[in-house]
Amino acid sequence: EPRRSGSLTPSEREAAFAALLQRRSVAMEPLRRLCFLDGVPDGVHSTSVHRALAWKLLLGYLPQQRSEWDSHLRSKRQAYAELRE
């Protein structure tokens, strides 16, 4: 019997986050469900990385395409640096 959302163990949530966030293109609906029904896993080394990436994706700060993340972050950092000048 398949598990319902909200019933994943911490290690299952960790694995689900890792699988979603390592894809070439992050599927937003499964990410939303995982974040809001199961929650970002607590007490695991990579949790802070997963939490930061999840929020950046959910808020539209990062594009869904993983290959675009580096250039996108570089341009955002450059824009911030210019604002500070």
N, C-alpha and C positions, 0 to 999 in steps of 0.2 A: 504494500500500500504506500503510495507516494506521501511524503510529508507535506503538511500545510506550511505556508509562509508563517514565520514567527516561531517556528519550532526547531530551528537548527541549533545544534550545539556550537559552542565557541570555535572548535576546530573546523567544523563544517562551514561556518560563516567565514572564517579566515580563508579556507580553500575557495569558497565561492567568490569572495572579493578578489583574491589573487587571479582566479581564472577570468573574471570579467575585466579587470584592469590591465591584464597582459595581452588582450586581444588587439589586433590592428585597429579595429574600430570598436569603441565601447558602445554597447547596446544600452541606451538610456533607460528604457522601461524596466528591464531586469535590474539595473543599478538602483533605480528609484524604489522598486519593490524591496530589494535587499536592504537598502538603507533604512527605509521607513517601517518595514514590517519586521525585519530580523535585527536591524541595527548593525553598526560598525562593531566588530569584535573588540572586546576589552582585554587588556593585559597581555597582548601578544606584541613581540618586537616590532613587526611591520605595521601595527595598527595606526600609528600616527601618520605614516606614509599613505595608507589606504584612506584614512579619514580626510587628509588634505586633498588627495586626488579626487575623492568622491565629491567633496564640496565644490572644488574648482570646476568639475564637470557638470554637476547639478545646477550651478549658478551661471553656466555658460562662459566662464572665464577661460576654460580650455576647450579646444575643438574635440570632437569625438574621435577624429583620426589621430592615432598615437604618433604617426610619423610627422605630424605637424606640431607636436608639443614643444620641441626644442626651439624651433624658429619663432613660434608664437610667444613663448616665455621670454626669449631674447628681445623681441620687439616691445613687449610690455615693460621689461626692465629698462630698456633704452628710453621709452616714453616717460617712465617715472624719473629717471636720471635727468632728463631734460626739464621736467617740471621743477626739480629741486634746484636747478641752476638759476 
